Amino acid sequence: MKNAIVRSLARIAAVAAVTLATGLPAWAQPKDVVIGVLYPLSGPTAQAGVDSKAATELAVEIVNGRYDLDLPLARTQGLPNLGGAKVRLVTVDHQGKPELGQSEAERLITQEKVAALYGAYHSSVSATASQVAERYGIPYFSGESSSPSLHRRGFKWFFRSSPHDEHFSTAMFEFIREFQAKKGVKLPTVSLFYEDTLFGSDSAKVQEQLATQQGYKVVEKIAYRSRGTSLTVEVQRLKAGNASVLLPTGYTSDAILFVKTARELEYNLPMVIAQDAGYIESDFVAGVGKDADGIMSRSVFSLDLAAKKPMVARINAMYKAKMNKDLNDNTSRSFTGMIVLLDAINRAGSTDPEAIRKALLATDMKPDQMIMPWKGVKFDPATGQNELGTPLMTQWRGGQLKIVWPFELASADVLYPLPKWAERK
């Protein structure tokens, strides 16, 4: 009798220990942890969504398996603090439509019972989907959406690992200032050219403020209809304005259409610095070929980083085996954001939303734990924005994005001014 009581007490103590360590009763350990992922898998930006989906799947593959990589959870199988539970993604197609993203977010929460939402590439979709997450009290994690307004809504459940467009635009003007000093040239005027959704309008607002504050004349500020079929009138205006620097913000089909129209109308641009998105996608280069050469973009990633971070090459090889293409600025952020989220869930030891939220707030990921050139990942407790993300400037050269700034990290000199269309072969 005494031995039975001792064994019973031992079992109770063991259950209590597991409960304290994980936040869940031992019998409630989940077999898998379900994450709802929202991306555009059809429509004009489908390729970006498909590529980012593959990047999140690679992150899950690494976490669920066992790999000799200096990433959180890579050397264990599953989520150790949840009894080795495996991660399962449920990915939906929002087609780039905010209203569809909103309804799919609700379905993922109420029907799929996800532990968190992840996505959504389009800032406009992240805006609506994260509103749903906020209402239900579920973490919403953005790896790529870059509109500054997203983290300034006073939301409790929104988190973003990537820098946002205010960071990026500030870096653009820092680059312009340093480039002028280094090369002894003057770039006194800028033109803003942006698609008319949340992404473009937020980007242009910040860029106009920065230009005005720093003494640049804004020659043109042109909003165009996203996914339109003609940019002739807009490009004619840009050509007439003849600014020293063009700052375009747009998705892939818009970026391709702009370059083709600029060539057709012989709008010769001396310097172009894009707000990422469509201007860094492989489909963009496929669409315009060598005409991409010389176009710059703010970035957070380049394969050039492999020289200093060997893990970059290893992760890229794994991604390329899946997709037959390299990681880029968007997919590297998709991959990294998912790793950050899963690390937090593991540290929470629970799928309880509040436990995950607190673990995200306690995140302190170091530079050697990621493929990005960031100082780390640490979230502002008031906004959920990573405070340690750092931008780069890259430039298309021979089908590759080369780092051109900061100058101490550069793998190529800035091509300036851009060759005239008539001089290109």
N, C-alpha and C positions, 0 to 999 in steps of 0.2 A: 504493500500500500504506500509506504513511504517513498519507494523508488518511483512508483507511478506518479505521485505528486511532484517529485523532483523533475521527472521527464516532462510533465505538463507545464510546470513553471519554466523549464528551459525552452519549450516551444513558444510560450507566450513571450519570453524575453527575446527570442530570435525574431519573432514577428515585430515586436516593438522596435528592435534595432533596425530592421529593414524599413519600417515606417518612418522612423526618425531620419534615416539616411536619405530616403528617396522622396518623402512627402506622400507616399502611397502605401496602403496596406500591402503586405507581401502577396496576398491573393489577387490584388488588383493590378499587378504589374502588366502593362499592355504588351501584347505580342508584337504590335507595330505602332509606330507613331506616324500619323497621317498629316501631311502638309498639303494645303490647297495652293496650287500654282496657277496664276493667270497670265497668259501671253497671247499676242496676236498670231494665230496659227493659220489664218486665211486673211485675204485682203492685201492691200498694198505693202504692208510691213510684215507680211507673213514670214519671210526668210529670217528677219531679225528675231522673231518670236521662236521659230523652230530652232535656230542656233542657240538662243538663250535657254530654251527648254533642255537641249542636249547638255548644256553646261551645268544646269542644276542636277540633271540625272547623273553626270559624272561625279559631282560632289557627293551625292547619295551613294553611288557605287563605292567610292573610297571610304565613306563612313561605315557602310554596311559590311565591307570586306576588311582586309588587313593589308596595308601597304607600307613600305619603308619610306615614308615621306614626313617631312617636318611640318605637317598640318595637324591641327587638333583632331583627335579621334581616328587618325589614319592607321595607327598601329594596333588598334583594338577592333573587334567586330561588333557592329551595332553601337548602341548607346549603353555603356557600362553601368551608369547610374540608374538605368531603367531596366536592369536585369538582362542587358544585351539585346533589348528590343531593336528591331530593324525599322528603318525609315521607309515610308511608302508615299510617293507623290501622286496626287490626283490633279492632273493638268487640264485646264479648260481653255477654250478659244474665245477671247473677247472681241476679236476682229477689229480692234482699235476703236471700239464704240463704248463710250463711258456708261451708257445705260445698260448695255449687255454685261459689262464688267460688274456693275452694281448688282444685277440679278444673279449672276453666277457666284458672286461672293456670298450672297445670302444662301444660295443652294449649297455651296461648299460647307458653310457653317451649320446649317440646320439639317441637311440630309447626309452629307459625308462625314460630319462630326470632326472636322479638322482641328488640329491643335493650334494652327497658325495659318495665316495667308501670306503668300509670297508673290511679288510681281511689281509692276505689270508692264514694264517697258514704257508705255505711254503714260506721261504724267497725268493726262486728263482721266485715264482709267484708274490710276492709283488714287486719284482724288475721290472718285465715287466709291471704289471698292473699300478704301480705308475708312470711309464714313460708315459703311456697313459694319466693318470690324469694330469700330469705336462703339457703335450702338450695342453690339453683342458682347463687348468686353473680351475681344480676341486679338492677340498680337498681329499686326500687319507689318511685314518687313519688305522694304524696297531695296533691291540691289542696284537698280539702274535709273529709275525715274528721277529727273533732275530739277524740276521746277522748285524754286526757293519757297514758294507759298505752301508747299506740302507740309513742311515741319513747323509752320508758324500759325497753325490753327488751334493751338492749345490742346491737341489730342494727347491722350494718355497712352494709347496703344500703338502709335505709329513710330517706326524705327527705320533709319536709312543708313547704310554703311558707306555709300559713295559720297564724294563731294557733290554739291549742287551747283546750279548755274551761276549763282553769285560768286562762289569760289572760282569757277571756271572763267567767268568774264573778268574778274579781278586779275586772274593770271594772264589773260590775253593782254590787258593793258600794261601789266608789268613787263611782259615780253616786248610789246611795242616800244615802251620807254627804254628798256635795256638795249634793244636792237638798234634804235636810233643813235644811242650813245656809242655803241660798239662800232657801227658802220659809218657814222658821221652823215646820216641821211635825215631828212625831215619827212614825217608822215602826219601832216596836220589835220587831215579830214577823214571821216569814216562814213560809211553808209550801212544801214541796218536793213536786213532783208529776211523776213520771217513768216513761217506758216501761222495760221490764225487760230490754233488751239492753245490750250494752257501752256504747253511747252514753249511755243514760239513767242507768245505775248509776254510771258514772264521773262524770257531771255532778253527780249528787246527792251523791256522796261529797265532792267538792271544795266544793260549796256548803254542806254541813253543817259542814265544817271551818272555812270562812271565817266563817260565821254565828256559830259558837261562839267563835272567836277575837276577833270584833269586838263581842261582847256582844248579839247578837240572839237572841231566843228562837225556837227551831224548834218551831212549834205542831204541825205534821203533816209526816210524811215518808212519802209514799204511792207505792209502786211499783204500776203497773198492767200488765196483759198487753198487750204490743204487738199492734196490729191487732185488738183486742177489739171486741165489738159493743155493749157497755154500760159506761158509767162512772157509773151512777146512785149506787151505794153510795159510790164514791170521792168524788164531788162532794158528796154529803151530808156526808161527814166534813170536807171542806174548808170547807163552809159553816158547820158547827158550830164549827170552829176559828177562823174569822173573822180570819185573819192580815192584817197591814197590807200585806204584799207576797206575791204568789204567784209562784213561780219554776217554770214548767213546762218539761219537756223531752220532746219527742215529734215523731213524723213526721206527715205531712199528714193522713191519715185520722183519726189520734188527735186532732189539734188541732181538726179540724172537729167531731168528736164531742164533745169537751170543751166547746167554746163553745155548741153546741146544747143540751147537757145543763145547763150553767150557767144559760142563759136559762130553760129549762123549769123548773128548780128554784129560780129567782130567787136564785141565788148572785151577789150583787152584789160585785164585786171592786174595791177602791179603786185597786190598782196591780198590773199584770201585766208581768213581764219574762221573756220566753221565751228559751230557748237555741236560737234560730234554727230551722233545719231546717223542720218543717212549718208553723211560724207565719209564715214569710216567703214562702211559695210563692203563685203566682197562683191555684192550685187552692184554696188555703185561703180566699182572699178570694171566689172564685167560690162556695165552699161556704157561707160564712157571711154574705156581703154586708156591709152597714154595721155588723154586729156585730163586725167586726174593728177598727173605729175605737177608738183608745186603747190597744190592745195594743202593748206595746213588745217589742223584741227586741235582743239583742246582735247586732252586725253588723260587717262590714268594708267595706261598700260602700253607696253610695246615689247615685242619679242627680243628687242635689243637688251632688255633687262636680264636675259639669261646669262650674259657675261658676268654679272655680279651675283645673280641668284640662280644657281644651277637648277633649282626645283622648277623654275619657269619652263625650262626645256622639257622636263619630264612630264609635267602636267599637260603641256601643249601636245606632246607626242600621244598621250592618252586621248586627248580631245580629237586630234587629227585622225586617230584610228577609228573613231566613231563617225566623224563628219567629213573626212577628207578635206579639211580646211583648218587653218590655224585659229587659235584664240584671237579675239580682237578686244577692243576697248569695252564693248558691251558684254560679250560673253565672259570675259575675265571678271567683270563686276558681278555678273549673275552667279558665277561659280563661287566667288569669294563670299558674297552675301549669304548664300545657302550654307556654307561652312560656318559662318559666324552664327547664324540662327540655330543650327543643329548643335553647335558647341554650347550655346546658352541653354537649350532644352536639356542637354545632358547634365549641365551643371545644376539646373533646376531639379533634376532627378524626378521630374513629374511632368504630366501633360496639363496640369492645372494652369489656366491662363495667367493668374496672378504670380505664380511661381516662375513662369517663363518670363514674364515682364520684369520681375525683380532680377532675374539672372541676366537678362539683356542689359539692364541698367548697371550691373556689376561687371560687365565685359571690359577686359583690359588686354586685348590681343596685341602681341608684339610684332614688329616688322619681320622677324625671322619665321613667323608662323603663317605667312601668306605669300602669294605670288605678286602682290601689288607693291609699288614703290612708296607705300604710305608709311607714316610714322607709327601707325597702329590703328586699332579700332577701340574707341572709347566714346560712349554716347553722352551727350548733354542731357542731364536728367529732366530738364524743362521742356526739351523739344524732341528728343529721340534721334538727333542728328549726330553722326560720327564727327568728332572734333579733330581727328588726326589724318584725314584724307588729304593728299597733296596732288595737284594737277601737274601734267606735262604738256608740252607742245610738240606735236608730231607733224611730219610733212610727207606726202606721198612722193616716193622716188622709186621708179621702176617697179611699181606694183607692191611696194612695201612701205609701211609707215615707219619712218625713221625719227628718232628723238632729236629735236633741234633746240629744245630749251627745257629745263635750265641748261645754260651753256656748259656747265661742268659735267652734265650727264649726256651731252649731245653725242650722237654717233654720226651725224652729218651736219654740214654747214647749211644755213638757210639759203634756198634758191630764191634770189631776189634781184631785180624784178622778174616776174614770171614772163617767159617768152611770149611774144605775140602769137596769135593763132596762125597767122600766115607763115611764121617761122618754124612751126612745129611740123615734124614729119609724121 
